[in-house]
Amino acid sequence: MSGVRTGLETITGVLLDTSFIIRLLKVDDPLHPNAKAWFKELLDRGVPMYLSTVAVAE
Amino acid sequence: MERTATFEVVVSGTKGGQPMMPEDFDIKALRELLTEVEVLLFPGSSSRDRPVISYEVQPGSVRNLFRTGVQAVAQTSAVLALVASSGTIDMLEPRTARALEAMQRWAQEGDVAFALRTSLPGSPELIIDRTTHYLRTEAVSVETELYLYGRVVDAGGKERSNIHLQVEGQGIHVIDASKEFLEGLDKNILYHRMGVRAMGRQNLQTGEIEKNSLKLLELIDYDEHFEEAYLKRLQAKARGWLKDTDPDQYLNDVRGTYGS
């Protein structure tokens, strides 16, 4: 996705949902590639990712 | 309108039964006063970054006149008005509150009185003397644990060892760290981006962290670049409890009807 205008250019931060975390860590989940690609993209673009205490508790 | 204005601190008291005069005002007291005034005028700046504050002393008892930019004086005037009308300093930012607390303690212990005012039209006057109580209430700040992420711009110190962490949008946090800890680091952290787990005091009213109250608990090697090996390690750790988990079912079970 890098180099392509995705709308992320104006985003100053994202709040991660529990579902995202589970799918990022669960390699056999059908949505794992999506979560991993977004994770990489957000890191590459330097977009801060926030995790709420509610998500941590879940 | 003039571009500069005056912040005035009148110190009243007696010396040998006579009203205090400028010649009775010792340089030690003056040095303390200058420190507090600098904070009151420029609470968010270091001495290097702020505009010039010029100083003049006049009789009556001891009139200390500080001239600087009109905006800083106007902000200080607003703080004086807020404190004078509310009778408390609990809502102030920690540095400003500490400066007024120092003057309050000075008034109580040294039996002097302070009158703080500015040269701006309609300026309020804040009196601090033995009868006032401009001290923060105990419950205004709490001990808290927090994570900070930023760039280490200094580490070490001969007397008080610490690291200085530049956090985007927040300025520099000074975090106490033992010499043994810094000595034992196996890599140079200077100018590296790091995460810090620290204990510190947080103002309950403003939410602000008291920057000089921080004590280091843990230094986190924080690399904001994507690292496949690191992700794989996390996935391996999570495999045990995720392998038989259906994410949708799990979240439905945890959340129940919440959000449905």
Interface residues (C-beta under 8 A of the other chain):
Chain A: T18 S19 I22 R23 L24 L25 K26 V27 D28 D29 K36 F39 K40 L43 D44 G46 E58
Chain B: E224 H225 F226 L231 L234 Q235 A238 L242 K243 T245 P247 D248 Y250 L251 V254 R255
